[in-house]
């Protein structure tokens, strides 16, 4: 049985609904220090949390986010235990910041083929849109990796997140590999809003058509 299949079975058995495998060798060597592969794992937010967030109850999004910590930690422990038992190196990333040696979860997500950087500058997936909390494990285990996504798959005509953003942080244009975030997203405008709302907004996440489709709710439920 291949390493990928064993890891996939462990994650699926633990309840992980979305994950991918990234080859990190295209990144500067100092960023991964011999741990050439990443296993990126996600926990989706809840439909009710997304609906409540769109109604203005942003604290519900914070509760949803906090609730992802336990399963993410469980996934991490299971994968690290498996890899170390097989004498591979394994290192957890920093979940709170989404960084490990300068490698973001977003970068690993695109390298794994799990998703792309959406207009709201968040990793966006076909399965759940951007409505995910992520973690990752770096390893030297020789994994079979997904095909990287190098351009945004957001429909060019879709402006749902742009229209709902209260700070006009979302600009024209779409992400592609190598492009600077500032060309399509004003992070400072977003941060000002977050500072005024105790670090919670997420309207772009909740309103995304991919989020609604993936979590199974429609705007008609927002009353």
N, C-alpha and C positions, 0 to 999 in steps of 0.2 A: 504494500500500500504506500502511495506517495506521501511525502510530508504535507503537501497541500490538502490532500484528501483527509488525512488524519486531523489536521488543524481545522478544516472546514467542519468535520463531524463534531469536534469538540465545541466549536462556536455555536453550531446549530443546536447541539444538545443543551448548551447553556442558555439558549434563547436569543442569541444574536441574530438579528434579522437582516443585517447588511454589513458586509465586510469586503475587503479586497487586499491584493498583494502587489506591492510596489517595488520595482527595481530602482535603487537610489544611486546607482553608479554614474548616472548622468550629472549628478550634483557634485560640487567641490568635495574632494576627499576629506577635508577637515570637518565637514558637516556631519559625516556619518562614521568616520574613524574605524573603518573596517567592517562596520555593520551595514552591509550593502543592501539589505532588504527590509521592507517595512510591512507590517500587517496592520491595516487601518480598520477600525471597528466603530460602528455607530449605534446609537439608541435613538429612535424617533421620539419626538414629542407626542403628546396625546391629542386626539381630535378635539376633546372638550377644552383642553388648554389653549389650542389655537382659536377656537370659537370665542372663548372668554377673552382672549387677548384682543381680538378684533372688536369686541364689545367695549373695550377700554379697560378691562381688568388685567392690567399688565403684570400684576403680582402673581397671577396664575401661571404665567410663563416662567417666572422665577421658581415657582414651586415645581413645575414640570422639569426645569433644568436641574434642580437639586435632586429630583427623583432619579435622574439618569446616573448619578454617581455610583450607586451600589452595583447595578449591573455592569457598568463599564469596568469597575474595579474587579468584579468577578471574572469578566472576560480576560482582563490582563493577567490575573493570577493563574488562570487555567492555562493560558498560552505560555507564559514564562515557565511554569512548572513543567509542561510538556517539553519545551525546547531544552531546558537545562538538564532534564533527565536523559536527554539524548546528546548531551555534552556540547550543545551549541550555546553561544553567547546570546543573551537577550537583555534588552534595556527598555524600560518604560519611558514614554515621553512625558512632558509636563502638561497634564490635561488642562489645568487652569489657564494656561497661556496659549496652549496649542502649539508649543515649540519644543524642539529637542535639538540642541546645537545649531539653531537657526533653521531647522527643517520644520515647516508648519504642517499641521494636519491637512490643510488645504492642498499643499504641494503634494503630499503623499496620496491624497485622494485623486488628484489628477493623474499622477504617475501610475496609479493602480488601475485607472480606467473606471473608477467608481463614480466619478462625476467631473464637473467643470466649475470654474469660478463664475457665479451668476452675476447679474447686474448689481445685486446688493453686496457684492464682494465676499460672498459666503460660498463654501462648497455646495454645489447643487447637484442633486441626483435625479435620475428618471423615476426612481422608486418612491422617494419621499420629498422631492424638492430640496430646499435648504433646511428642512425641519429636523435637524439631527444634532445631537451632541456627540463629539468624536473623541477617540483616544487611539493610540498606536503603540506598537511594540517594534523596536528595531532589533535585528538579528543578523547573524552571519550564516544562518541556515540557507542552503541553496533552494530557493522557492521558485516556482513557476509563476510569473507575474502577468498581470493584465496589460492590455495595450493602452499606453498613455493617451489621454485626451488633451489636445493642444489648443483647441478653440472652443469658445462658448457654444453651447447647444441651445441657449435661450432663443426663442423665435425673435428675430429682429423687430417684428411688429408688436411684440408684447410689451406693454408699459404699465402693467398692473402695479408692480413694486414702486416704480417711479411716481405714479399718481398718488399712492397712499403714503409715501414718505413725508412726514411732517416737516422735514428740514431741507428738502430738495437736495439731499446728499447724492442721489443717483443721477448720473449724467448720461448724455448720449454716448453710444458706442458700446462695444462688447469686448470682453476679455479674450486674449489669446496669449499663448505662452511667450514670455519675455516682455510683455507690455506692463508698464507701471500702473499700479492700482489707481493712482491719482488721475489717470486719464479718463476713468469711467466712474469713479466713486470718490466723494469728498468725505474722508474719514473724520476730519475735524468737525464738520457740521454734525455728523452722526454722534460723535462723542459729546458734543455740547448738549444734545438732546438726552443722551444717556445720563449725563451728570445731573440733569434736572429731574430725571425720573428714576433715581436710585438704580441706575444701570440697567433698566429694563425698557424695551420698546418692542422690537421684533415684529412690527406690523408688516414689513416686507416679507418676512418668513410666513406669517399666517395667511397672507393674501395671495401668495404664489399659487397659480393654477396647478402646478405639480404637487405642491403640498396638499391642496384640497383633494386632488384626485387620489394621491397616495394614501391619505389618512381617511378618505371617504366622507367628506363633508362639503357642503355647498354654501355659498353666500346667503342663500335664502334662509338658512338656519340662523343667520345673524340678525337678531331682532332687538 
